[in-house]
């Protein structure tokens, strides 16, 4: 009986760990060119361990998808609550996206990103 309970608990814990992690009310900064002011696009940020991707969705549709194994650098600006994700595109060129993350959830998001990508987040503070 105890063995069955232990197996059931292990299955439940494993299922919970494998569920995608979603963070709502995240804004993507989209810049048509470096000198222009960014346009803010509101959406949800999802980390999916099963498919190995970070997905930014707008109105439940994928808008940006970045594979974990292409992420080269993660930087979080604590003063502006902005996460920069640098990655390599399909042609090996360096790319980046900037996301504004709410201040109440950034620690969980950053630690989850580190665990999923294997890349350490560099934190910038303006103190």
N, C-alpha and C positions, 0 to 999 in steps of 0.2 A: 504494500500500500504506500509506504513512504517513498519507495523508488518511483512509483507512478506519479506521485505528487511532485517529486523533484524533476522528473522528465517534463511534466506539464508546465512547471514554472520556468524551466530552461527554454521550452518552446515559446512561451509567452514573452520572455525577455528577449529572445532572439528576434521574434517578429517585431517587437517594439524598436529594437536597434536598427533594423533594416528598413523601417518606414522612412519615407522622405521627410526632411525637416523643412518646414515652410516658415518664412518670415514675411508678414504683410506690411503694407505701407512703406515700401522701399522705393526710392526714386533713382532712376537711371539718368545720368547727365549725358545727353547726346549733343555733340558738337558737329555742325556741318563743316566747320573749319576752325583751326586753332585760335584765330583772332575774334571769332564770334562768341557771344554769350551762350552758354549751354541751355538747351531746352530740357526741362525736367519732365520725365515720363514716369508716372506712378504705376507700380505693379507689385508683384510678389516675387520673392527670392527663394528658390527651392534648391536644397542640396539633396541629390539622389544618389545614395551609395550604390544601389543596384545597377544603375546605368552608368555611373561614374561621371556624372555631369552636374554642373551648376546651371540652373535654368532661371531666367528672369521672364516672368509671364505678365502680359497685359491683357486684362479681361479674359483670363483663362486660356490664352493662346501664347505659345512660346514666342518670345521676342528676341532674346539673346540666349544662346546655349554655348557653354564653355566646358570642354572635357577637362577633368581634373589633371590628367597627365600632360596637359599643355600649359598649365599654370606655371609661370616662372617666378613671379614675385607678387606679394600681397602687402599693401601699405594701408594703414588706417590713420587718418588725421583726426585726432581727438578733438581739436578745436572746432572743426567744421563737420564732424561726424561723417566723413567721407572715406569710403573704402575704394582703393584702386586695385583692380585685378589686372595684372599683366600676364599675357599668354602668347603662344605662337599660333598663328593661323594655319590653315591647311597647306600653305606654301612655305611655311617656316619663318614668316615675317612676324616681327614683334607687333603686338596690338595691345590695347588696354581699354577697359571700361571703368567708369567711375559711378559709384552707387552711394547715395545718401541714406544712411541707416539711422533709425530712431535711437536715441540715447539710452532707452530703457532695455534694449535687446542686443546691443552690439557685442557685449562680452561673450554671450552664448553663441552668437553668429561667428565671431572670430575664432573661438576655440573649436567650433565645429568645422570651419573651413580648414584650419590647420590639420585637424584629424583626417579629413577627407582627402586633402590634396598632398599632405606631407610637406607643405611649404610653410615656413614660419612667417607670421604677420609682423611686420615692422610697424611699431606705433610711433607716431609723431605727436608730441605734446607741445603746446605753446606756453610753457611755464617759465 
